[in-house]
Amino acid sequence: MLYLRSLAFNVAFYLNLIVQMIFWTPYYFLAERRRAWYVPKIWVRTSLWLHAKLAGARTEIQGVDNLPEGSYILAPKHQSFWDTIAFLPHVPDALYILKRELTWIPFFGWYIMKMRMIPVDRGSRSKALKAVVAATRQELARNPRQLIIYPEGTRRPPGAEPAYKWGIVELYFRLGVPVVPVAHAAGLYWPRRKFLRYPGTIKARFLPPIPPGLGKEEFMERLIRETEAGCDELLVEAATGPNPPPLPETARKRLKDLGLQPKD
């Protein structure tokens, strides 16, 4: 049954993407940019609805009141494809930093550039970071936008040791906007690099914003401490609740570090 439900969801997920991209293309490209956000946001909502109905995994977003007005950086934990889409309906005008090669993909790349995302060239990290900061600052000066960036850069399994990159520190320091950490344990239900989708309730939490003006080291320490504490809390809740999802070895080890014995 788990395999069949996962298969049904995965097929429906990609069909939903293709059908909506084709159906909404005229409106998306003719509408004013802010109005065009309706299209990707309705795709996310319908995708999460399919995830709940077919895979049995509900989405619950907590702490929406912690999102400030205007420009800020949203800094989610990165465990799953789920966390690349689930927060979009809650953000008025999202801004992503992405590889330039993605803008070359037909349709997908055109959709990206419609929203004035920040493409970055591969090469020197220091040069790329300077270009990203300059482009982001210019975009935030034009419109209040919300930069979504994953502090660890790549997806990591639930409970894994923190591996935060310095890039978010430079963005925080140079842009002078608040940072909203986001904790979740989505990787338990929508694992990275796996076909199966496990039932349950995926809970995510927007944590209180970190105000601008902190020193670099102080900011990084606070970001890691608050994000990891939130993730630990949600991991424990998922692992000790009724019908917990399968736990990867990283999650089991983290629970033991927290003084809990994972269920077999």
LINMONOR-V15001 format. One record per residue. N is the residue number from 0. PSI is psi in radians with two decimals (* if undefined). Layout:
n->N psi->PSI
n->N psi->PSI
//
This chain:
n->0 psi->-0.73
n->1 psi->-0.76
n->2 psi->-0.77
n->3 psi->-0.71
n->4 psi->-0.66
n->5 psi->-0.73
n->6 psi->-0.80
n->7 psi->-0.76
n->8 psi->-0.81
n->9 psi->-0.72
n->10 psi->-0.83
n->11 psi->-0.63
n->12 psi->-0.84
n->13 psi->-0.58
n->14 psi->-0.72
n->15 psi->-0.73
n->16 psi->-0.86
n->17 psi->-0.84
n->18 psi->-0.79
n->19 psi->-0.63
n->20 psi->-0.74
n->21 psi->-0.81
n->22 psi->-0.73
n->23 psi->-0.05
n->24 psi->-0.85
n->25 psi->-0.82
n->26 psi->-0.77
n->27 psi->-0.80
n->28 psi->-0.31
n->29 psi->-0.42
n->30 psi->2.73
n->31 psi->2.58
n->32 psi->-0.82
n->33 psi->-0.67
n->34 psi->-0.54
n->35 psi->-0.29
n->36 psi->-0.34
n->37 psi->-0.63
n->38 psi->-1.01
n->39 psi->-0.52
n->40 psi->-0.66
n->41 psi->-0.54
n->42 psi->-0.76
n->43 psi->-0.81
n->44 psi->-0.75
n->45 psi->-0.58
n->46 psi->-0.74
n->47 psi->-0.55
n->48 psi->-0.77
n->49 psi->-0.67
n->50 psi->-0.70
n->51 psi->-0.77
n->52 psi->-0.69
n->53 psi->-0.70
n->54 psi->-0.18
n->55 psi->0.41
n->56 psi->1.83
n->57 psi->2.73
n->58 psi->2.30
n->59 psi->1.99
n->60 psi->2.12
n->61 psi->2.77
n->62 psi->0.42
n->63 psi->-0.53
n->64 psi->-0.26
n->65 psi->-0.15
n->66 psi->2.13
n->67 psi->2.96
n->68 psi->2.72
n->69 psi->-2.63
n->70 psi->2.46
n->71 psi->2.99
n->72 psi->2.21
n->73 psi->2.16
n->74 psi->1.42
n->75 psi->2.64
n->76 psi->2.48
n->77 psi->1.83
n->78 psi->-0.34
n->79 psi->2.85
n->80 psi->-0.50
n->81 psi->-0.75
n->82 psi->-0.05
n->83 psi->-0.25
n->84 psi->-0.50
n->85 psi->-0.48
n->86 psi->-0.16
n->87 psi->-0.73
n->88 psi->-0.32
n->89 psi->-0.04
n->90 psi->2.16
n->91 psi->-0.79
n->92 psi->1.36
n->93 psi->2.61
n->94 psi->2.18
n->95 psi->2.56
n->96 psi->2.21
n->97 psi->2.86
n->98 psi->2.40
n->99 psi->-0.55
n->100 psi->-0.48
n->101 psi->-0.46
n->102 psi->-0.19
n->103 psi->-0.16
n->104 psi->2.18
n->105 psi->2.50
n->106 psi->-1.09
n->107 psi->-0.83
n->108 psi->-0.65
n->109 psi->-0.68
n->110 psi->-0.73
n->111 psi->-0.86
n->112 psi->-0.42
n->113 psi->-0.61
n->114 psi->0.15
n->115 psi->0.90
n->116 psi->2.97
n->117 psi->1.77
n->118 psi->2.54
n->119 psi->2.43
n->120 psi->2.51
n->121 psi->2.64
n->122 psi->-2.47
n->123 psi->2.20
n->124 psi->-0.69
n->125 psi->-0.74
n->126 psi->-0.72
n->127 psi->-0.73
n->128 psi->-0.74
n->129 psi->-0.74
n->130 psi->-0.70
n->131 psi->-0.79
n->132 psi->-0.78
n->133 psi->-0.80
n->134 psi->-0.69
n->135 psi->-0.76
n->136 psi->-0.72
n->137 psi->-0.72
n->138 psi->-0.70
n->139 psi->-0.48
n->140 psi->-0.48
n->141 psi->-0.72
n->142 psi->2.56
n->143 psi->2.05
n->144 psi->2.89
n->145 psi->1.90
n->146 psi->2.11
n->147 psi->2.05
n->148 psi->2.46
n->149 psi->1.93
n->150 psi->-0.47
n->151 psi->-0.12
n->152 psi->-0.83
n->153 psi->2.80
n->154 psi->2.40
n->155 psi->2.58
n->156 psi->2.69
n->157 psi->2.37
n->158 psi->-0.08
n->159 psi->2.69
n->160 psi->2.42
n->161 psi->2.46
n->162 psi->1.11
n->163 psi->2.40
n->164 psi->2.76
n->165 psi->-0.24
n->166 psi->-0.72
n->167 psi->-0.51
n->168 psi->-0.79
n->169 psi->-0.71
n->170 psi->-0.79
n->171 psi->-0.81
n->172 psi->-0.70
n->173 psi->-0.47
n->174 psi->-0.47
n->175 psi->0.69
n->176 psi->2.81
n->177 psi->2.75
n->178 psi->2.22
n->179 psi->1.87
n->180 psi->2.59
n->181 psi->2.12
n->182 psi->2.54
n->183 psi->3.05
n->184 psi->0.71
n->185 psi->-0.46
n->186 psi->-0.27
n->187 psi->-0.50
n->188 psi->-0.58
n->189 psi->1.36
n->190 psi->2.65
n->191 psi->2.49
n->192 psi->0.48
n->193 psi->2.66
n->194 psi->-0.61
n->195 psi->2.52
n->196 psi->2.10
n->197 psi->2.50
n->198 psi->2.79
n->199 psi->-2.82
n->200 psi->2.02
n->201 psi->1.99
n->202 psi->2.35
n->203 psi->2.68
n->204 psi->2.12
n->205 psi->2.04
n->206 psi->2.85
n->207 psi->2.43
n->208 psi->2.53
n->209 psi->2.09
n->210 psi->2.72
n->211 psi->2.81
n->212 psi->-0.11
n->213 psi->2.74
n->214 psi->2.78
n->215 psi->-0.85
n->216 psi->-0.72
n->217 psi->-0.73
n->218 psi->-0.85
n->219 psi->-0.75
n->220 psi->-0.73
n->221 psi->-0.72
n->222 psi->-0.83
n->223 psi->-0.82
n->224 psi->-0.83
n->225 psi->-0.69
n->226 psi->-0.81
n->227 psi->-0.62
n->228 psi->-0.73
n->229 psi->-0.73
n->230 psi->-0.69
n->231 psi->-0.76
n->232 psi->-0.76
n->233 psi->-0.56
n->234 psi->-0.80
n->235 psi->-0.76
n->236 psi->-0.76
n->237 psi->-0.70
n->238 psi->-0.47
n->239 psi->-0.06
n->240 psi->3.11
n->241 psi->2.49
n->242 psi->1.01
n->243 psi->2.63
n->244 psi->2.88
n->245 psi->2.42
n->246 psi->2.18
n->247 psi->2.87
n->248 psi->-0.61
n->249 psi->-0.68
n->250 psi->-0.70
n->251 psi->-0.72
n->252 psi->-0.73
n->253 psi->-0.71
n->254 psi->-0.69
n->255 psi->-0.68
n->256 psi->-0.52
n->257 psi->0.03
n->258 psi->0.34
n->259 psi->2.61
n->260 psi->1.96
n->261 psi->2.59
n->262 psi->2.50
n->263 psi->*
//
